[in-house]
Amino acid sequence: MGADFVCNLKKYRQLKEMTQEELANEVGVRRETIMRLEKAQYNPSLKLAIDISRVVGASIEDIFIFD
């Protein structure tokens, strides 16, 4: 079972005025992956977390808060 976490991705994605589809295309995943991340139903790989943080301009620690 993966780590429990809070995901602030939706907030940062919306600040960049990006759709889930646009973010997914930028980081090379499906829109469904972004949707599951935003609902904290999917634990991102380190690479995906880094890619997302670069695209939305926020630190990994601000986007993903792990318990």
PDB file of N, CA, C, O and CB in Angstrom:
ATOM      1  N   MET A   1       0.835  -1.178   0.000  1.00  0.00           N
ATOM      2  CA  MET A   1       0.000   0.000   0.000  1.00  0.00           C
ATOM      3  C   MET A   1       0.883   1.246   0.000  1.00  0.00           C
ATOM      4  O   MET A   1       1.903   1.283   0.689  1.00  0.00           O
ATOM      5  CB  MET A   1      -0.952  -0.004   1.213  1.00  0.00           C
ATOM      6  N   GLY A   2       0.496   2.274  -0.775  1.00  0.00           N
ATOM      7  CA  GLY A   2       1.299   3.476  -0.904  1.00  0.00           C
ATOM      8  C   GLY A   2       1.150   4.401   0.289  1.00  0.00           C
ATOM      9  O   GLY A   2       0.310   4.189   1.164  1.00  0.00           O
ATOM     10  N   ALA A   3       1.972   5.416   0.304  1.00  0.00           N
ATOM     11  CA  ALA A   3       1.934   6.398   1.385  1.00  0.00           C
ATOM     12  C   ALA A   3       0.675   7.253   1.268  1.00  0.00           C
ATOM     13  O   ALA A   3       0.192   7.519   0.168  1.00  0.00           O
ATOM     14  CB  ALA A   3       3.197   7.289   1.360  1.00  0.00           C
ATOM     15  N   ASP A   4       0.152   7.678   2.415  1.00  0.00           N
ATOM     16  CA  ASP A   4      -0.975   8.599   2.412  1.00  0.00           C
ATOM     17  C   ASP A   4      -0.441   9.998   2.127  1.00  0.00           C
ATOM     18  O   ASP A   4       0.619  10.385   2.619  1.00  0.00           O
ATOM     19  CB  ASP A   4      -1.752   8.555   3.770  1.00  0.00           C
ATOM     20  N   PHE A   5      -1.197  10.754   1.319  1.00  0.00           N
ATOM     21  CA  PHE A   5      -0.735  12.102   1.018  1.00  0.00           C
ATOM     22  C   PHE A   5      -1.890  13.019   0.666  1.00  0.00           C
ATOM     23  O   PHE A   5      -2.976  12.574   0.295  1.00  0.00           O
ATOM     24  CB  PHE A   5       0.267  12.075  -0.116  1.00  0.00           C
ATOM     25  N   VAL A   6      -1.630  14.294   0.790  1.00  0.00           N
ATOM     26  CA  VAL A   6      -2.546  15.339   0.358  1.00  0.00           C
ATOM     27  C   VAL A   6      -1.963  15.895  -0.934  1.00  0.00           C
ATOM     28  O   VAL A   6      -0.759  16.131  -1.031  1.00  0.00           O
ATOM     29  CB  VAL A   6      -2.735  16.468   1.463  1.00  0.00           C
ATOM     30  N   CYS A   7      -2.816  16.100  -1.913  1.00  0.00           N
ATOM     31  CA  CYS A   7      -2.328  16.598  -3.193  1.00  0.00           C
ATOM     32  C   CYS A   7      -2.919  17.978  -3.475  1.00  0.00           C
ATOM     33  O   CYS A   7      -4.137  18.144  -3.550  1.00  0.00           O
ATOM     34  CB  CYS A   7      -2.677  15.614  -4.331  1.00  0.00           C
ATOM     35  N   ASN A   8      -2.044  18.952  -3.629  1.00  0.00           N
ATOM     36  CA  ASN A   8      -2.452  20.317  -3.957  1.00  0.00           C
ATOM     37  C   ASN A   8      -2.292  20.610  -5.445  1.00  0.00           C
ATOM     38  O   ASN A   8      -2.257  21.772  -5.849  1.00  0.00           O
ATOM     39  CB  ASN A   8      -1.643  21.319  -3.142  1.00  0.00           C
ATOM     40  N   LEU A   9      -2.195  19.583  -6.244  1.00  0.00           N
ATOM     41  CA  LEU A   9      -1.932  19.759  -7.671  1.00  0.00           C
ATOM     42  C   LEU A   9      -2.994  20.603  -8.357  1.00  0.00           C
ATOM     43  O   LEU A   9      -2.666  21.480  -9.156  1.00  0.00           O
ATOM     44  CB  LEU A   9      -1.840  18.413  -8.350  1.00  0.00           C
ATOM     45  N   LYS A  10      -4.257  20.351  -8.057  1.00  0.00           N
ATOM     46  CA  LYS A  10      -5.332  21.089  -8.734  1.00  0.00           C
ATOM     47  C   LYS A  10      -5.163  22.596  -8.537  1.00  0.00           C
ATOM     48  O   LYS A  10      -5.332  23.373  -9.477  1.00  0.00           O
ATOM     49  CB  LYS A  10      -6.712  20.638  -8.210  1.00  0.00           C
ATOM     50  N   LYS A  11      -4.833  22.999  -7.320  1.00  0.00           N
ATOM     51  CA  LYS A  11      -4.637  24.428  -7.021  1.00  0.00           C
ATOM     52  C   LYS A  11      -3.540  25.027  -7.900  1.00  0.00           C
ATOM     53  O   LYS A  11      -3.725  26.080  -8.509  1.00  0.00           O
ATOM     54  CB  LYS A  11      -4.284  24.624  -5.530  1.00  0.00           C
ATOM     55  N   TYR A  12      -2.404  24.347  -7.956  1.00  0.00           N
ATOM     56  CA  TYR A  12      -1.283  24.875  -8.738  1.00  0.00           C
ATOM     57  C   TYR A  12      -1.547  24.806 -10.244  1.00  0.00           C
ATOM     58  O   TYR A  12      -1.135  25.694 -10.989  1.00  0.00           O
ATOM     59  CB  TYR A  12      -0.009  24.109  -8.405  1.00  0.00           C
ATOM     60  N   ARG A  13      -2.228  23.760 -10.685  1.00  0.00           N
ATOM     61  CA  ARG A  13      -2.577  23.648 -12.111  1.00  0.00           C
ATOM     62  C   ARG A  13      -3.511  24.789 -12.512  1.00  0.00           C
ATOM     63  O   ARG A  13      -3.340  25.394 -13.570  1.00  0.00           O
ATOM     64  CB  ARG A  13      -3.245  22.273 -12.410  1.00  0.00           C
ATOM     65  N   GLN A  14      -4.495  25.079 -11.665  1.00  0.00           N
ATOM     66  CA  GLN A  14      -5.439  26.156 -11.973  1.00  0.00           C
ATOM     67  C   GLN A  14      -4.774  27.531 -11.927  1.00  0.00           C
ATOM     68  O   GLN A  14      -5.139  28.423 -12.694  1.00  0.00           O
ATOM     69  CB  GLN A  14      -6.610  26.119 -10.997  1.00  0.00           C
ATOM     70  N   LEU A  15      -3.802  27.704 -11.033  1.00  0.00           N
ATOM     71  CA  LEU A  15      -3.061  28.974 -11.008  1.00  0.00           C
ATOM     72  C   LEU A  15      -2.325  29.211 -12.324  1.00  0.00           C
ATOM     73  O   LEU A  15      -2.157  30.354 -12.751  1.00  0.00           O
ATOM     74  CB  LEU A  15      -2.060  28.989  -9.840  1.00  0.00           C
ATOM     75  N   LYS A  16      -1.884  28.119 -12.968  1.00  0.00           N
ATOM     76  CA  LYS A  16      -1.214  28.222 -14.271  1.00  0.00           C
ATOM     77  C   LYS A  16      -2.216  28.250 -15.425  1.00  0.00           C
ATOM     78  O   LYS A  16      -1.831  28.299 -16.593  1.00  0.00           O
ATOM     79  CB  LYS A  16      -0.244  27.054 -14.458  1.00  0.00           C
ATOM     80  N   GLU A  17      -3.506  28.219 -15.084  1.00  0.00           N
ATOM     81  CA  GLU A  17      -4.587  28.228 -16.071  1.00  0.00           C
ATOM     82  C   GLU A  17      -4.433  27.091 -17.079  1.00  0.00           C
ATOM     83  O   GLU A  17      -4.583  27.282 -18.285  1.00  0.00           O
ATOM     84  CB  GLU A  17      -4.626  29.572 -16.802  1.00  0.00           C
ATOM     85  N   MET A  18      -4.129  25.901 -16.552  1.00  0.00           N
ATOM     86  CA  MET A  18      -3.964  24.711 -17.386  1.00  0.00           C
ATOM     87  C   MET A  18      -5.112  23.744 -17.125  1.00  0.00           C
ATOM     88  O   MET A  18      -5.614  23.639 -16.005  1.00  0.00           O
ATOM     89  CB  MET A  18      -2.598  24.025 -17.114  1.00  0.00           C
ATOM     90  N   THR A  19      -5.515  23.042 -18.175  1.00  0.00           N
ATOM     91  CA  THR A  19      -6.474  21.958 -18.006  1.00  0.00           C
ATOM     92  C   THR A  19      -5.718  20.705 -17.594  1.00  0.00           C
ATOM     93  O   THR A  19      -4.493  20.647 -17.693  1.00  0.00           O
ATOM     94  CB  THR A  19      -7.290  21.716 -19.310  1.00  0.00           C
ATOM     95  N   GLN A  20      -6.451  19.708 -17.134  1.00  0.00           N
ATOM     96  CA  GLN A  20      -5.821  18.424 -16.823  1.00  0.00           C
ATOM     97  C   GLN A  20      -5.160  17.853 -18.074  1.00  0.00           C
ATOM     98  O   GLN A  20      -4.063  17.301 -18.001  1.00  0.00           O
ATOM     99  CB  GLN A  20      -6.860  17.424 -16.255  1.00  0.00           C
ATOM    100  N   GLU A  21      -5.813  17.983 -19.198  1.00  0.00           N
ATOM    101  CA  GLU A  21      -5.285  17.467 -20.463  1.00  0.00           C
ATOM    102  C   GLU A  21      -3.974  18.155 -20.841  1.00  0.00           C
ATOM    103  O   GLU A  21      -3.022  17.495 -21.257  1.00  0.00           O
ATOM    104  CB  GLU A  21      -6.314  17.652 -21.583  1.00  0.00           C
ATOM    105  N   GLU A  22      -3.924  19.482 -20.696  1.00  0.00           N
ATOM    106  CA  GLU A  22      -2.700  20.220 -21.018  1.00  0.00           C
ATOM    107  C   GLU A  22      -1.537  19.804 -20.121  1.00  0.00           C
ATOM    108  O   GLU A  22      -0.418  19.610 -20.597  1.00  0.00           O
ATOM    109  CB  GLU A  22      -2.942  21.722 -20.889  1.00  0.00           C
ATOM    110  N   LEU A  23      -1.802  19.670 -18.838  1.00  0.00           N
ATOM    111  CA  LEU A  23      -0.745  19.247 -17.923  1.00  0.00           C
ATOM    112  C   LEU A  23      -0.299  17.829 -18.253  1.00  0.00           C
ATOM    113  O   LEU A  23       0.897  17.537 -18.275  1.00  0.00           O
ATOM    114  CB  LEU A  23      -1.224  19.332 -16.460  1.00  0.00           C
ATOM    115  N   ALA A  24      -1.255  16.957 -18.507  1.00  0.00           N
ATOM    116  CA  ALA A  24      -0.925  15.571 -18.860  1.00  0.00           C
ATOM    117  C   ALA A  24      -0.020  15.522 -20.085  1.00  0.00           C
ATOM    118  O   ALA A  24       0.962  14.780 -20.101  1.00  0.00           O
ATOM    119  CB  ALA A  24      -2.206  14.761 -19.121  1.00  0.00           C
ATOM    120  N   ASN A  25      -0.339  16.298 -21.096  1.00  0.00           N
ATOM    121  CA  ASN A  25       0.483  16.335 -22.306  1.00  0.00           C
ATOM    122  C   ASN A  25       1.888  16.852 -22.019  1.00  0.00           C
ATOM    123  O   ASN A  25       2.862  16.344 -22.575  1.00  0.00           O
ATOM    124  CB  ASN A  25      -0.179  17.203 -23.365  1.00  0.00           C
ATOM    125  N   GLU A  26       1.995  17.849 -21.163  1.00  0.00           N
ATOM    126  CA  GLU A  26       3.303  18.430 -20.823  1.00  0.00           C
ATOM    127  C   GLU A  26       4.212  17.440 -20.109  1.00  0.00           C
ATOM    128  O   GLU A  26       5.427  17.447 -20.311  1.00  0.00           O
ATOM    129  CB  GLU A  26       3.116  19.659 -19.954  1.00  0.00           C
ATOM    130  N   VAL A  27       3.618  16.581 -19.267  1.00  0.00           N
ATOM    131  CA  VAL A  27       4.444  15.659 -18.472  1.00  0.00           C
ATOM    132  C   VAL A  27       4.427  14.232 -19.018  1.00  0.00           C
ATOM    133  O   VAL A  27       5.076  13.349 -18.458  1.00  0.00           O
ATOM    134  CB  VAL A  27       3.968  15.652 -17.027  1.00  0.00           C
ATOM    135  N   GLY A  28       3.691  13.998 -20.106  1.00  0.00           N
ATOM    136  CA  GLY A  28       3.734  12.708 -20.780  1.00  0.00           C
ATOM    137  C   GLY A  28       2.923  11.595 -20.136  1.00  0.00           C
ATOM    138  O   GLY A  28       3.318  10.430 -20.164  1.00  0.00           O
ATOM    139  N   VAL A  29       1.776  11.965 -19.553  1.00  0.00           N
ATOM    140  CA  VAL A  29       0.878  10.956 -18.988  1.00  0.00           C
ATOM    141  C   VAL A  29      -0.528  11.186 -19.534  1.00  0.00           C
ATOM    142  O   VAL A  29      -0.780  12.152 -20.254  1.00  0.00           O
ATOM    143  CB  VAL A  29       0.884  11.007 -17.425  1.00  0.00           C
ATOM    144  N   ARG A  30      -1.435  10.284 -19.179  1.00  0.00           N
ATOM    145  CA  ARG A  30      -2.832  10.454 -19.599  1.00  0.00           C
ATOM    146  C   ARG A  30      -3.549  11.403 -18.648  1.00  0.00           C
ATOM    147  O   ARG A  30      -3.142  11.574 -17.499  1.00  0.00           O
ATOM    148  CB  ARG A  30      -3.563   9.088 -19.650  1.00  0.00           C
ATOM    149  N   ARG A  31      -4.613  12.013 -19.136  1.00  0.00           N
ATOM    150  CA  ARG A  31      -5.410  12.921 -18.307  1.00  0.00           C
ATOM    151  C   ARG A  31      -5.928  12.209 -17.062  1.00  0.00           C
ATOM    152  O   ARG A  31      -6.033  12.809 -15.992  1.00  0.00           O
ATOM    153  CB  ARG A  31      -6.585  13.495 -19.113  1.00  0.00           C
ATOM    154  N   GLU A  32      -6.249  10.939 -17.208  1.00  0.00           N
ATOM    155  CA  GLU A  32      -6.763  10.162 -16.081  1.00  0.00           C
ATOM    156  C   GLU A  32      -5.743  10.093 -14.931  1.00  0.00           C
ATOM    157  O   GLU A  32      -6.123  10.064 -13.761  1.00  0.00           O
ATOM    158  CB  GLU A  32      -7.131   8.744 -16.545  1.00  0.00           C
ATOM    159  N   THR A  33      -4.469  10.068 -15.270  1.00  0.00           N
ATOM    160  CA  THR A  33      -3.420  10.054 -14.241  1.00  0.00           C
ATOM    161  C   THR A  33      -3.449  11.353 -13.446  1.00  0.00           C
ATOM    162  O   THR A  33      -3.341  11.335 -12.220  1.00  0.00           O
ATOM    163  CB  THR A  33      -2.023   9.848 -14.879  1.00  0.00           C
ATOM    164  N   ILE A  34      -3.595  12.471 -14.136  1.00  0.00           N
ATOM    165  CA  ILE A  34      -3.671  13.773 -13.460  1.00  0.00           C
ATOM    166  C   ILE A  34      -4.917  13.815 -12.584  1.00  0.00           C
ATOM    167  O   ILE A  34      -4.862  14.287 -11.449  1.00  0.00           O
ATOM    168  CB  ILE A  34      -3.688  14.941 -14.492  1.00  0.00           C
ATOM    169  N   MET A  35      -6.037  13.326 -13.103  1.00  0.00           N
ATOM    170  CA  MET A  35      -7.279  13.304 -12.344  1.00  0.00           C
ATOM    171  C   MET A  35      -7.106  12.488 -11.057  1.00  0.00           C
ATOM    172  O   MET A  35      -7.534  12.918  -9.986  1.00  0.00           O
ATOM    173  CB  MET A  35      -8.423  12.725 -13.201  1.00  0.00           C
ATOM    174  N   ARG A  36      -6.481  11.318 -11.164  1.00  0.00           N
ATOM    175  CA  ARG A  36      -6.275  10.460  -9.987  1.00  0.00           C
ATOM    176  C   ARG A  36      -5.298  11.097  -8.999  1.00  0.00           C
ATOM    177  O   ARG A  36      -5.469  10.967  -7.787  1.00  0.00           O
ATOM    178  CB  ARG A  36      -5.754   9.077 -10.419  1.00  0.00           C
ATOM    179  N   LEU A  37      -4.288  11.777  -9.507  1.00  0.00           N
ATOM    180  CA  LEU A  37      -3.365  12.494  -8.622  1.00  0.00           C
ATOM    181  C   LEU A  37      -4.099  13.575  -7.836  1.00  0.00           C
ATOM    182  O   LEU A  37      -3.909  13.713  -6.628  1.00  0.00           O
ATOM    183  CB  LEU A  37      -2.214  13.117  -9.433  1.00  0.00           C
ATOM    184  N   GLU A  38      -4.933  14.335  -8.526  1.00  0.00           N
ATOM    185  CA  GLU A  38      -5.657  15.424  -7.867  1.00  0.00           C
ATOM    186  C   GLU A  38      -6.612  14.911  -6.797  1.00  0.00           C
ATOM    187  O   GLU A  38      -6.914  15.623  -5.839  1.00  0.00           O
ATOM    188  CB  GLU A  38      -6.427  16.235  -8.894  1.00  0.00           C
ATOM    189  N   LYS A  39      -7.084  13.692  -6.954  1.00  0.00           N
ATOM    190  CA  LYS A  39      -7.970  13.078  -5.956  1.00  0.00           C
ATOM    191  C   LYS A  39      -7.194  12.260  -4.924  1.00  0.00           C
ATOM    192  O   LYS A  39      -7.795  11.583  -4.090  1.00  0.00           O
ATOM    193  CB  LYS A  39      -9.001  12.187  -6.647  1.00  0.00           C
ATOM    194  N   ALA A  40      -5.864  12.320  -4.978  1.00  0.00           N
ATOM    195  CA  ALA A  40      -4.979  11.564  -4.078  1.00  0.00           C
ATOM    196  C   ALA A  40      -5.268  10.066  -4.141  1.00  0.00           C
ATOM    197  O   ALA A  40      -5.240   9.373  -3.124  1.00  0.00           O
ATOM    198  CB  ALA A  40      -5.133  12.063  -2.633  1.00  0.00           C
ATOM    199  N   GLN A  41      -5.546   9.578  -5.354  1.00  0.00           N
ATOM    200  CA  GLN A  41      -5.812   8.156  -5.567  1.00  0.00           C
ATOM    201  C   GLN A  41      -4.633   7.461  -6.247  1.00  0.00           C
ATOM    202  O   GLN A  41      -4.710   6.274  -6.564  1.00  0.00           O
ATOM    203  CB  GLN A  41      -7.077   7.977  -6.406  1.00  0.00           C
ATOM    204  N   TYR A  42      -3.558   8.189  -6.466  1.00  0.00           N
ATOM    205  CA  TYR A  42      -2.405   7.657  -7.190  1.00  0.00           C
ATOM    206  C   TYR A  42      -1.141   8.279  -6.628  1.00  0.00           C
ATOM    207  O   TYR A  42      -1.041   9.501  -6.516  1.00  0.00           O
ATOM    208  CB  TYR A  42      -2.521   7.929  -8.717  1.00  0.00           C
ATOM    209  N   ASN A  43      -0.181   7.446  -6.275  1.00  0.00           N
ATOM    210  CA  ASN A  43       1.114   7.947  -5.793  1.00  0.00           C
ATOM    211  C   ASN A  43       2.035   8.154  -6.989  1.00  0.00           C
ATOM    212  O   ASN A  43       2.309   7.208  -7.726  1.00  0.00           O
ATOM    213  CB  ASN A  43       1.759   6.959  -4.761  1.00  0.00           C
ATOM    214  N   PRO A  44       2.509   9.364  -7.187  1.00  0.00           N
ATOM    215  CA  PRO A  44       3.361   9.633  -8.347  1.00  0.00           C
ATOM    216  C   PRO A  44       4.762   9.063  -8.168  1.00  0.00           C
ATOM    217  O   PRO A  44       5.267   8.948  -7.051  1.00  0.00           O
ATOM    218  CB  PRO A  44       3.444  11.129  -8.600  1.00  0.00           C
ATOM    219  N   SER A  45       5.372   8.712  -9.282  1.00  0.00           N
ATOM    220  CA  SER A  45       6.795   8.359  -9.245  1.00  0.00           C
ATOM    221  C   SER A  45       7.573   9.643  -8.979  1.00  0.00           C
ATOM    222  O   SER A  45       7.047  10.743  -9.150  1.00  0.00           O
ATOM    223  CB  SER A  45       7.265   7.668 -10.593  1.00  0.00           C
ATOM    224  N   LEU A  46       8.805   9.498  -8.567  1.00  0.00           N
ATOM    225  CA  LEU A  46       9.638  10.675  -8.322  1.00  0.00           C
ATOM    226  C   LEU A  46       9.800  11.490  -9.601  1.00  0.00           C
ATOM    227  O   LEU A  46       9.732  12.719  -9.562  1.00  0.00           O
ATOM    228  CB  LEU A  46      11.018  10.260  -7.777  1.00  0.00           C
ATOM    229  N   LYS A  47      10.013  10.823 -10.731  1.00  0.00           N
ATOM    230  CA  LYS A  47      10.158  11.523 -12.010  1.00  0.00           C
ATOM    231  C   LYS A  47       8.910  12.326 -12.344  1.00  0.00           C
ATOM    232  O   LYS A  47       9.002  13.486 -12.746  1.00  0.00           O
ATOM    233  CB  LYS A  47      10.453  10.528 -13.133  1.00  0.00           C
ATOM    234  N   LEU A  48       7.743  11.710 -12.179  1.00  0.00           N
ATOM    235  CA  LEU A  48       6.492  12.416 -12.490  1.00  0.00           C
ATOM    236  C   LEU A  48       6.313  13.605 -11.547  1.00  0.00           C
ATOM    237  O   LEU A  48       5.918  14.684 -11.989  1.00  0.00           O
ATOM    238  CB  LEU A  48       5.275  11.453 -12.384  1.00  0.00           C
ATOM    239  N   ALA A  49       6.592  13.427 -10.271  1.00  0.00           N
ATOM    240  CA  ALA A  49       6.466  14.532  -9.314  1.00  0.00           C
ATOM    241  C   ALA A  49       7.390  15.691  -9.692  1.00  0.00           C
ATOM    242  O   ALA A  49       6.992  16.854  -9.617  1.00  0.00           O
ATOM    243  CB  ALA A  49       6.785  14.046  -7.886  1.00  0.00           C
ATOM    244  N   ILE A  50       8.619  15.376 -10.096  1.00  0.00           N
ATOM    245  CA  ILE A  50       9.568  16.412 -10.516  1.00  0.00           C
ATOM    246  C   ILE A  50       9.071  17.111 -11.774  1.00  0.00           C
ATOM    247  O   ILE A  50       9.096  18.339 -11.854  1.00  0.00           O
ATOM    248  CB  ILE A  50      10.966  15.805 -10.761  1.00  0.00           C
ATOM    249  N   ASP A  51       8.619  16.337 -12.756  1.00  0.00           N
ATOM    250  CA  ASP A  51       8.112  16.925 -14.003  1.00  0.00           C
ATOM    251  C   ASP A  51       6.929  17.849 -13.740  1.00  0.00           C
ATOM    252  O   ASP A  51       6.862  18.950 -14.287  1.00  0.00           O
ATOM    253  CB  ASP A  51       7.703  15.821 -14.985  1.00  0.00           C
ATOM    254  N   ILE A  52       6.000  17.401 -12.905  1.00  0.00           N
ATOM    255  CA  ILE A  52       4.831  18.227 -12.583  1.00  0.00           C
ATOM    256  C   ILE A  52       5.260  19.499 -11.874  1.00  0.00           C
ATOM    257  O   ILE A  52       4.770  20.582 -12.193  1.00  0.00           O
ATOM    258  CB  ILE A  52       3.833  17.446 -11.710  1.00  0.00           C
ATOM    259  N   SER A  53       6.173  19.380 -10.916  1.00  0.00           N
ATOM    260  CA  SER A  53       6.595  20.574 -10.172  1.00  0.00           C
ATOM    261  C   SER A  53       7.240  21.601 -11.093  1.00  0.00           C
ATOM    262  O   SER A  53       7.043  22.803 -10.916  1.00  0.00           O
ATOM    263  CB  SER A  53       7.572  20.191  -9.057  1.00  0.00           C
ATOM    264  N   ARG A  54       8.001  21.140 -12.065  1.00  0.00           N
ATOM    265  CA  ARG A  54       8.636  22.067 -13.020  1.00  0.00           C
ATOM    266  C   ARG A  54       7.592  22.770 -13.891  1.00  0.00           C
ATOM    267  O   ARG A  54       7.693  23.970 -14.145  1.00  0.00           O
ATOM    268  CB  ARG A  54       9.639  21.310 -13.915  1.00  0.00           C
ATOM    269  N   VAL A  55       6.593  22.014 -14.344  1.00  0.00           N
ATOM    270  CA  VAL A  55       5.574  22.591 -15.231  1.00  0.00           C
ATOM    271  C   VAL A  55       4.700  23.606 -14.492  1.00  0.00           C
ATOM    272  O   VAL A  55       4.407  24.674 -15.029  1.00  0.00           O
ATOM    273  CB  VAL A  55       4.696  21.479 -15.826  1.00  0.00           C
ATOM    274  N   VAL A  56       4.283  23.282 -13.269  1.00  0.00           N
ATOM    275  CA  VAL A  56       3.382  24.192 -12.557  1.00  0.00           C
ATOM    276  C   VAL A  56       4.127  25.255 -11.745  1.00  0.00           C
ATOM    277  O   VAL A  56       3.507  26.175 -11.213  1.00  0.00           O
ATOM    278  CB  VAL A  56       2.478  23.397 -11.637  1.00  0.00           C
ATOM    279  N   GLY A  57       5.457  25.132 -11.649  1.00  0.00           N
ATOM    280  CA  GLY A  57       6.246  26.153 -10.974  1.00  0.00           C
ATOM    281  C   GLY A  57       6.125  26.154  -9.466  1.00  0.00           C
ATOM    282  O   GLY A  57       6.167  27.210  -8.835  1.00  0.00           O
ATOM    283  N   ALA A  58       5.975  24.973  -8.885  1.00  0.00           N
ATOM    284  CA  ALA A  58       5.895  24.855  -7.426  1.00  0.00           C
ATOM    285  C   ALA A  58       6.781  23.692  -6.990  1.00  0.00           C
ATOM    286  O   ALA A  58       7.086  22.800  -7.781  1.00  0.00           O
ATOM    287  CB  ALA A  58       4.413  24.643  -6.947  1.00  0.00           C
ATOM    288  N   SER A  59       7.186  23.713  -5.729  1.00  0.00           N
ATOM    289  CA  SER A  59       8.035  22.631  -5.244  1.00  0.00           C
ATOM    290  C   SER A  59       7.220  21.355  -5.041  1.00  0.00           C
ATOM    291  O   SER A  59       6.007  21.399  -4.837  1.00  0.00           O
ATOM    292  CB  SER A  59       8.725  23.037  -3.934  1.00  0.00           C
ATOM    293  N   ILE A  60       7.903  20.236  -5.102  1.00  0.00           N
ATOM    294  CA  ILE A  60       7.251  18.948  -4.844  1.00  0.00           C
ATOM    295  C   ILE A  60       6.604  18.970  -3.465  1.00  0.00           C
ATOM    296  O   ILE A  60       5.492  18.471  -3.288  1.00  0.00           O
ATOM    297  CB  ILE A  60       8.269  17.778  -4.948  1.00  0.00           C
ATOM    298  N   GLU A  61       7.294  19.544  -2.497  1.00  0.00           N
ATOM    299  CA  GLU A  61       6.789  19.588  -1.129  1.00  0.00           C
ATOM    300  C   GLU A  61       5.501  20.409  -1.015  1.00  0.00           C
ATOM    301  O   GLU A  61       4.662  20.121  -0.161  1.00  0.00           O
ATOM    302  CB  GLU A  61       7.848  20.162  -0.206  1.00  0.00           C
ATOM    303  N   ASP A  62       5.337  21.417  -1.857  1.00  0.00           N
ATOM    304  CA  ASP A  62       4.111  22.210  -1.846  1.00  0.00           C
ATOM    305  C   ASP A  62       2.959  21.478  -2.542  1.00  0.00           C
ATOM    306  O   ASP A  62       1.800  21.634  -2.157  1.00  0.00           O
ATOM    307  CB  ASP A  62       4.354  23.560  -2.519  1.00  0.00           C
ATOM    308  N   ILE A  63       3.275  20.696  -3.547  1.00  0.00           N
ATOM    309  CA  ILE A  63       2.236  19.991  -4.311  1.00  0.00           C
ATOM    310  C   ILE A  63       1.793  18.719  -3.609  1.00  0.00           C
ATOM    311  O   ILE A  63       0.597  18.457  -3.483  1.00  0.00           O
ATOM    312  CB  ILE A  63       2.740  19.656  -5.713  1.00  0.00           C
ATOM    313  N   PHE A  64       2.754  17.930  -3.155  1.00  0.00           N
ATOM    314  CA  PHE A  64       2.468  16.627  -2.552  1.00  0.00           C
ATOM    315  C   PHE A  64       2.909  16.632  -1.098  1.00  0.00           C
ATOM    316  O   PHE A  64       4.100  16.758  -0.813  1.00  0.00           O
ATOM    317  CB  PHE A  64       3.174  15.487  -3.329  1.00  0.00           C
ATOM    318  N   ILE A  65       1.973  16.498  -0.183  1.00  0.00           N
ATOM    319  CA  ILE A  65       2.277  16.482   1.245  1.00  0.00           C
ATOM    320  C   ILE A  65       2.027  15.070   1.755  1.00  0.00           C
ATOM    321  O   ILE A  65       0.881  14.638   1.879  1.00  0.00           O
ATOM    322  CB  ILE A  65       1.415  17.535   2.032  1.00  0.00           C
ATOM    323  N   PHE A  66       3.117  14.352   2.053  1.00  0.00           N
ATOM    324  CA  PHE A  66       3.024  12.964   2.484  1.00  0.00           C
ATOM    325  C   PHE A  66       2.981  12.868   4.000  1.00  0.00           C
ATOM    326  O   PHE A  66       3.671  13.602   4.707  1.00  0.00           O
ATOM    327  CB  PHE A  66       4.196  12.156   1.938  1.00  0.00           C
ATOM    328  N   ASP A  67       2.153  11.941   4.488  1.00  0.00           N
ATOM    329  CA  ASP A  67       2.085  11.636   5.931  1.00  0.00           C
ATOM    330  C   ASP A  67       3.136  10.620   6.291  1.00  0.00           C
ATOM    331  O   ASP A  67       3.245  10.230   7.453  1.00  0.00           O
ATOM    332  CB  ASP A  67       0.688  11.113   6.329  1.00  0.00           C
TER     333      ASP A  67
END
